[in-house]
Amino acid sequence: MSNEKQYPMTLAGKQKLEDELEYLKTVKRKEVVERIKIARSFGDLSENSEYDSAKEEQGFVEGRISNIESMLRNAVIIEEAEGTSDIVTLGKTVTFIELPDGDEEEYTIVGSAEADPFEGRISNDSPIARALLGHKVNDVLKISTPGGDMEVRIVSIKADR
């Protein structure tokens, strides 16, 4: 069991997962069970699309519950260490500019359990985060991404809220 994947996350990320788990267990499960009951009342289950849909949703909900429980069981909380704010590490927000055009981008590097690229939170397993980790302000580096290579200069590093 000690070979289970660890999930680095912030305290806020852990709380968000705990809240989602609570919702799934106390609200969503009950809703799905009720949908199954109603669909069963329609009779023949072999051609009952509502029943099939509810059972499919039940499988998704139970799978998500299991996944979250595993992530929480194997959570490793990212703690801000004193005096390391000048180096890109997990939990830091990094601003960089693409060279030579100067487009600025900002990302917070988090564990995969918290990643949400649309909110600017990228996984430490992503190509951009892997390239940034361990670097300092004013470092220029080449990042290889599926969309091609880019050269960037780090302009700021700050601790996540």
VENBEL-V39966 format. One record per residue. RES is the residue in one small letter. PSI is psi in degrees with one decimal (NA if undefined). Layout:
RES,PSI
RES,PSI
This chain:
m,-22.7
s,-5.4
n,5.3
e,145.8
k,136.6
q,148.2
y,97.9
p,136.9
m,158.8
t,166.9
l,-39.2
a,-39.6
g,-39.3
k,-42.8
q,-40.4
k,-42.5
l,-40.7
e,-39.2
d,-42.9
e,-41.8
l,-45.3
e,-45.3
y,-46.9
l,-40.9
k,-38.1
t,-27.5
v,-58.3
k,-42.3
r,-46.4
k,-40.9
e,-44.4
v,-42.4
v,-40.4
e,-41.0
r,-40.5
i,-43.5
k,-47.1
i,-44.6
a,-36.9
r,-33.5
s,-14.0
f,-8.7
g,-134.7
d,113.0
l,-18.4
s,-26.0
e,33.9
n,98.1
s,-32.4
e,-39.6
y,-47.2
d,-43.5
s,-43.1
a,-40.7
k,-38.4
e,-43.7
e,-38.0
q,-42.5
g,-40.9
f,-47.1
v,-46.9
e,-37.9
g,-41.5
r,-40.5
i,-47.4
s,-42.4
n,-46.8
i,-42.9
e,-40.3
s,-44.2
m,-42.6
l,-37.7
r,-32.4
n,22.2
a,139.6
v,111.8
i,130.6
i,119.5
e,138.2
e,119.6
a,142.6
e,139.0
g,11.9
t,17.2
s,-9.3
d,0.1
i,137.9
v,119.0
t,173.8
l,135.6
g,-6.1
k,151.9
t,125.3
v,130.6
t,132.3
f,160.5
i,141.7
e,138.5
l,143.4
p,-6.5
d,-17.3
g,13.0
d,128.5
e,137.8
e,149.4
e,131.6
y,146.2
t,129.6
i,119.1
v,172.6
g,164.2
s,-27.7
a,-24.2
e,-6.3
a,135.3
d,87.5
p,-31.0
f,-20.0
e,7.7
g,18.8
r,107.4
i,149.3
s,143.2
n,-12.8
d,-8.8
s,154.5
p,-39.7
i,-48.3
a,-44.1
r,-38.8
a,-36.1
l,-32.2
l,131.9
g,-6.4
h,168.9
k,170.5
v,138.8
n,-3.8
d,138.2
v,129.1
l,157.8
k,130.3
i,123.1
s,120.6
t,165.6
p,-26.8
g,1.3
g,172.7
d,148.5
m,150.3
e,134.1
v,158.6
r,127.6
i,126.7
v,-25.2
s,153.1
i,126.6
k,154.8
a,141.1
d,147.3
r,NA
